Each structure stands twice: as C-alpha cells, then as structure tokens.
C-alpha cells in the first residue's frame, strides 16, 4: 500500500518493507517477474534458479518482453554485484516455505537484502494457487499495476469451461503429471503437493497419483511405472531442465503414450489471470478430446 508517498508491503515472511517512494525498478525471480508483467509491471531484470542456465527458460517467462528485461543469470553465476547491476530499488523473490529465498545462495540473499529491499511471496505447497495469485495481485497493484477486467473474465470463463468438460459424462480421462528425467527415469508428481494440480482436481479433472513411497513432491522411478498408470492425458514438464518427452523411447511408455493427449506443464506456474486461463483451457481441450476419442 502507499500513503502520502510512502510505499509499504508486508511479505509472506511477515516482514514489512517501507520506503519513501513506490519502487520503479524491480528485479524479480523469473516466475515472479512474468506474473507481475500480467499486471503491467515490467521488471528491469529477472534471475533464475539452480535449474536454469545462461539464458532465460522460455517455459517460465510467459509474455515478458525479453528484449527489454535484463536476465541476470542463475545459480552459481549470481552474486550481489550481478544482481544489483541494474540498480533495482526492489527485489521480488519467491519461497517454498520457511521464508528462504528460492534460487539464491542464503549468503547471497542475506547480503542482497542488506543493500536493497526484498519482498518474498510464498509459492509453496501449503498455499492454494488462489492465495498465491492474490498475493502477487496485491503486490502488483501496490507497485502501480492494474487489473485487466478482460483477463479476469477470461479466467472465470476458462474455469467454468474446464469444470463443465471435466464433469461431463462418465469415465474421466486419467491424467498424469510428470517431469522426464532421462531415458530410464521419470519424476511423477504427487498431485496434492502442487497448488495448480489441486486446482485441476477441484474442477473435476481425474488426476492419478503414484504409489506412496519416497519423495515428497515427486515419485521417481522408471518409465514402466509411468506406463502402468495408463494415462489418457499427460501433463509434461516443459522447463529447460526437463528432458523433452518426445525423446523418450522406452517401449512400455511409448505404447502407453500412443493414445494419450500431451499438455505442456510448467511446475513453476505464472500466477496472473492470463497465464492461468491459458493452462486451464489447454487442459479443457485435452479432456474434451480424450472423451471424444
């Protein structure tokens, strides 16, 4: 919020940031930057995590104008001097719980916060996607962003369409969310641990969970295990650190996938209404096509 020129925002660590004027040069974690852009806030720079490389992962950037947004790099390439090279007056980071800044070494995050205000939005499994989206919206509006009524209406329409399609008829398509790790290994998502997958389940999508076992967010095993889940729809991780699904030639998986619809999935979802609507509509299209097959 702003009051008499003073900008204030309490982040998801419970920390209140107060500065004399509204920040205008925002450096953001790539997921946060792409989400803020949905509200008209163009970050001056973005940075990635240890999963990212020397160039921005296009699965995470949404519609960000990358020709005018400086990508600082990711992982070990990030130090305080690199992060501050664009003279940001605010850093927007994300956390997967416990307030730890994701994507930055703890010492780097500590020294960064000594020089520039940092706000953290919790995107972890304990949050609903609606709650995460609401926090990004609150932050964006405080920074001078604006709501797009058309985007909000589009999200509502996409939600209604998926609910209608998922609830039509009997025999829901089996939906498996996964991240290919290589020719012999795959990470299968535990749907209840992912806010965006919980949204799909709430709308009636037939998500299939792997068996109980090691791994909090993922169950890691061979492609024969993924094939045994008999997916009618596959949500596949399209981040740069995931192996392309088309490159997997495991025979049992190839047979199982032959009749399945494939939907691209970013496990670090953008939380603006436009991005959320796009994903819901892709899932709705796949569910409808699977029912008609």
N, C-alpha and C positions, 0 to 999 in steps of 0.2 A: 504494500500500500504506500501511498505518498501523502504527505501532509505538510503544507507550507514549504514545498521544495525538498523536504527530506524524504528519502526512499527507505522503506523498511520491508523486510521479508523474513519470516521465520521458517527455516527449512525443516526437513524431516529428521534432523538430529535434535531439533528443538532449539537451534541457535538462531538468535535474532541478529540480522545484519542491518545496520543503519548507516547510511551515507548521506552526504549533503545534497546530492542531486541524483536523479534517476540514471542508472548506468546506461551507457550508449554503445560501449564496445565490449561485447560479450564473447568470451571464449567458452566453448561448451564441449562436453563429451559428445561424440558423433551422434548418438541416439537422441540426446537432449537437443542438440543443435537442429537436427532435422525436424524434431517435434515443434520447437519454437518457431521454425520457419512457416509451419502451417498457420500460425497466428500473425504472420507478417514480421516477425523478429528475425532479422538476418544477422547471424553471429559473425564477428570479424574473423574468427578462427574456430577450428574443431580439432579434437585429438581422439585417437583410438585407444584400444586396449592391447594386451599382450596377444590377443587373437588376430590383430590387424598387422598390416605391413607398411611399406613405404608410401603407398598410395591409398586413398580412401576406399573403403569397401562399399561398392555401389549398392549392395543389398541393404545398407544401413543409412544411406544418405538421402533417400526419398527424392524430393524435388529441389533440394538445396542447390543454389547456383554456385557450383564448384569453381567456376571461373573467377568469382569474386570473394570466395571464402577460403582463407588460408588453412591448409591442412598441416598441422604441426608434426605429424608422425604418431608413433605408437610405441608402447612397450619400453624397452631399454633405450630407445632413441630420445625419450622425453626427459628433459631436465628442466629446472626452473627457468633458466635463461631462454631455452627454446619456447617454453610455454608463454613467456612474457614478451616475446619479440614483437607482438602486435600491439603492445601497450593496452591490454584489456583492463577494464575497470570493474569487471565481474567475471567470475568463473562459475559455470553451471555444471555440476558433476552429478553422477548417479551413484547409488549404493545398493547392494544386495542384502542389506541388513547390518545392524550394529554400527551404522554411521561411517563405515570405512569407504573412502573414495575409491570407486572402481576404476581400474585402468592405470592408476598411478602407484608407484612405489610409495609406501607410507611416509618415508622421509621426504620424498619429493612433494607429496601432498602437504606435509607439515610446513615445509619451507615456502611453498607457494602461498599458503594461507597467511603466512606472516607478511606477505607483500601485497596481496590483493584479496578482496572479499570473495569467499567461496560459499555458494549455496548448494546443498545436496538434496536431490529428490530420490526417495527410496522406491526402487522398481522391483523389489524382491518378492518372493513367493507369498509372503504374509499379506501383501496388498492385493486388493482387487484391481483390475485394469481400470475400472471407472474411477477408483480413488487416485491411482497414478495419473490418469488423464486429467482429473480435476486439479491436481496439484500443479501440473505443467500449465494448465489453463490459467490458474491463479497467478503463477509466476509471469507468464507471457503478458497477461493484461496489466500487471503491475509495471512491466517494462515498456508499456506503450503499444502492445499488440491489440488486435481487435478480433472479435468473434465474426465469423462468416455465417450468416443465417443459412445460406445455401448449403454449406458444408455440414452444419448441424442437422438440417433436414435430410441431407443425403445419408448421414449416418443412421438416422432414425429409420429411413426407408430401407437401407441395407439390412439393418437389424430385423425389421419386420419381414423382409423377404426371406432371410435365412430361417427365421423361426417357422414361417409358413412352409417352406420347402422341406425343412427337416422333419416337420410334423405330418407331412402328407403321406398317406398310405401306410403300409406296414413294411417290416423288414428293412430297417435303416441300414444304409451302407456302413461298413466297418471302416473307421478312419484311424490311421496310424501316423503319428508324428515322429520323425526320426532325423538323425544327423549322420550321414555317411562318413565313416572314419577311414575307410580303405577297402580294398578288395575282399578282405576277410572279416572285417569288423564294422559294427554299426552301433550307434547310440540310439536307443528307443526312449522317447520322452515318457515320463510318468505324468499324465495329463493334469492331475490335481496339483502339480507343483508349478504350473505355468499359468499366470493370470489370463493370458489371451486364450489358452486352451480351455480354461474353466468357463470363459465366456461362451465358447462354442458348445460346450456341454450343457450350459444353462439354456441355450437356444434349441436344444434337442439333437445336436449332432452326436452320432454314435462313436465317440472316441474309445479306442481299445487300449487298455493298459497292459504293459508287460507284467510278467510274474513278479511277486515280491522277491527282494534279494538285495545285493549290494547296490549302492548308488542312490543318492537322494533324488536328483532331478532326472537322471538317465539310468536305464538298464543297458549295460554294454555287453555285447555278445556277438555271435556270428550271424551271417545273413540267413542261415536256415531258421534261426529263431524268429527273425522278422517275417520270413515267408510263412511260418506257422501261424501267424496272427491273421492271415487271409485278408489283407486289406482290399477294400473296394476303392478307397481313396488314400493317397499317401501325401502327407504334408512334409515336404523335404526341406531341410535347412539349406538356404542358398547363400549363407555367408561365405566369405572367401576362404575361411579356414576349414570349411567342409568340403569333402570330395564330391564332385558332381555326380548325381545319381545316374546319369546316362553312362558313366564309366564303369558301373558295377556289372560284372558279367557272371556272378555266382549263379549256377544253374537253377537251384531251387528258388532263389529270389527272382530270377528272370521269368520263371514260369508264373510266380505269384503276381509279379508286377504287370504281366502282359494284359490283364483285364482291368487294371486299376487306373483311375484318374490321378494325375500328379498335380499338386498345388504348391507353388513356391511359398516357403515359410521363413520368416526372419525371427529367430528366438529372442532378439532384442528389438521388440516392436516399436515403431513410431506411434506415439500416443495421441497425435492430433486427429480430428474427426475425419479428414480426408483419407489419411492412411488407413485408419481403422475401417472405414467404409469399403475401401478397395479390397482389403483382405476378406471381409465378410462376404462381399459379392463374389469373389473368386471361389470361396468355399461353397456358396449357394449354387453357383454354376456347376461345380463338380458334383454336388449332391444330387442336383436335378438330373444331370447327365447319367449318373450312376443308376438312378431309379428308372430311367427310361431305357437303359441298356437291356 
